[in-house]
Amino acid sequence: MLKLNLGCGEKKLEGFINVDIRADINPDICMDISNLSRFKTRSVDYILAHDILEHFSHSEVWDVLAEWIRCLKVGGRIEIQVPSIDRIYKDRDKIIKNHNGDSSKRFSQLIFGGQTYSANFHCVCFTPEFFKLMMKKLNLDLVKYFPEIGLYNHKIILEKKA
């Protein structure tokens, strides 16, 4: 079973090929995950993409997703976790209250990324409606949607149709 952990960062998982663009974290494969040409079409059983899709520009997101889905076998699954702009907005007052007047820093971190290294910037926000459009455009079925993961994330697991 071929499983990819795309944009693995420091979260390397056993049983997965851990892929990241940053050589300093010693991934199994160091490469740009927007181009998975090293993997054949319909060769991958499972793709894990936690906290990575938001690092691509809004103009790149659909091409990146199409490339990932190209690699999935029919019946293969993709698990995507991204920040939820809806949850951040919903908790606006709580975020302001809990950050002693420096809420702009916290909002910036949640929306624009940690910015601790050159690739650690968020470029796009995601809503549940985006996932619905993704299923339609990329011929995917919903397996499970998790509206609240961690502080301000949401996650979806999708399966590639025939």
C-alpha positions in Angstrom: 0.0 0.0 0.0 1.5 3.3 -1.1 0.8 6.2 1.3 2.2 9.7 1.1 2.5 12.2 3.9 2.8 15.5 1.9 4.4 18.5 3.5 5.3 16.2 6.5 7.4 18.8 8.3 8.6 17.3 11.5 5.6 14.9 11.7 7.1 11.9 9.9 4.8 8.9 10.0 5.7 5.2 9.9 4.2 3.4 6.9 4.1 6.6 4.9 6.6 8.1 2.4 7.2 11.4 4.2 7.6 14.2 1.6 8.7 17.8 2.2 10.4 20.6 0.3 12.7 21.3 3.3 15.9 19.2 3.2 16.8 20.3 6.8 14.0 18.1 8.3 15.3 15.0 6.5 12.1 13.8 4.8 12.1 10.4 2.9 11.8 12.4 -0.3 12.7 16.1 -0.6 10.7 17.6 -3.3 8.1 20.3 -4.2 4.7 18.6 -3.5 2.9 20.6 -6.2 4.5 18.3 -8.7 4.3 14.6 -7.9 5.6 13.4 -11.4 7.8 10.9 -9.7 4.6 9.0 -8.8 2.6 7.3 -11.5 -1.0 8.1 -12.3 -3.4 6.1 -10.0 -0.5 4.6 -8.0 -1.2 6.0 -4.6 -3.6 4.5 -2.0 -3.7 7.3 0.5 -2.5 10.9 0.7 -2.2 12.8 4.0 -2.0 16.5 3.5 -2.2 18.2 7.0 -1.5 21.9 7.3 0.0 22.2 3.9 -2.5 23.2 1.2 -2.9 26.7 2.7 0.8 27.4 1.8 0.0 27.5 -1.9 -1.4 30.6 -3.5 -5.1 30.7 -4.3 -4.0 30.7 -8.0 -2.2 27.4 -7.5 -4.5 25.4 -5.2 -6.7 23.8 -7.9 -3.6 22.7 -9.9 -2.0 21.3 -6.8 -5.1 19.4 -5.9 -5.6 18.0 -9.4 -2.0 16.8 -9.3 -2.5 15.0 -6.0 -5.8 13.5 -7.2 -4.1 12.3 -10.4 -1.8 10.1 -8.3 -4.7 8.5 -6.3 -6.0 5.1 -7.3 -9.7 4.8 -7.9 -11.0 4.2 -4.3 -7.9 5.9 -2.9 -8.3 8.4 -0.2 -7.0 11.9 0.5 -7.1 13.5 3.9 -6.8 17.2 4.0 -6.5 19.4 7.1 -6.4 23.2 6.8 -7.2 26.3 8.9 -10.9 27.1 9.0 -11.5 30.8 8.4 -15.1 30.3 9.6 -13.9 29.1 13.0 -11.4 31.9 13.3 -14.1 34.5 12.5 -16.6 32.8 14.9 -14.1 33.0 17.8 -13.0 36.6 17.0 -14.1 38.0 20.4 -12.5 35.1 22.3 -9.2 35.6 20.4 -9.2 39.3 21.2 -10.0 38.7 24.9 -7.3 36.0 25.3 -4.4 37.9 23.8 -4.1 41.0 26.0 -4.6 43.6 23.3 -2.2 42.0 20.9 -4.9 40.1 19.0 -3.5 41.3 15.7 -0.5 39.0 16.2 -2.7 36.0 16.9 -5.1 36.7 14.0 -2.1 37.1 11.7 -0.6 33.8 12.9 -3.9 31.9 12.4 -4.6 33.4 9.0 -1.2 34.1 7.5 0.9 31.3 9.2 3.7 31.2 11.7 6.2 32.9 9.4 9.1 31.3 11.2 10.8 30.2 7.9 10.4 31.1 4.2 7.7 28.6 3.4 5.7 29.1 6.6 3.2 31.5 5.1 -0.5 30.9 4.5 -1.8 32.1 1.2 -5.4 31.0 1.1 -8.4 30.4 3.5 -10.8 27.5 3.4 -14.4 27.0 4.2 -16.7 24.0 4.2 -18.1 25.3 0.8 -14.6 24.9 -0.7 -14.6 21.2 0.2 -18.0 20.8 -1.5 -16.7 22.4 -4.7 -13.6 20.3 -4.5 -15.7 17.1 -4.4 -17.6 18.2 -7.4 -14.7 19.5 -9.5 -12.3 16.6 -8.8 -14.8 13.7 -8.8 -14.5 12.8 -5.1 -16.9 11.3 -2.6 -17.1 12.4 1.0 -15.9 9.8 3.5 -15.9 12.0 6.6 -15.8 15.7 7.5 -14.5 17.0 10.8 -15.6 20.6 11.3 -13.4 21.2 14.4 -9.9 19.7 14.7 -7.4 21.3 17.0 -7.7 25.0 17.7 -8.9 26.4 14.3 -8.7 23.6 11.8 -11.1 21.5 9.9 -10.4 18.2 8.1 -12.0 16.2 5.3 -11.4 12.7 4.1 -12.4 12.1 0.4 -12.4 9.1 -1.9 -11.6 9.1 -5.6 -14.5 7.9 -7.8 -14.0 5.8 -10.9 
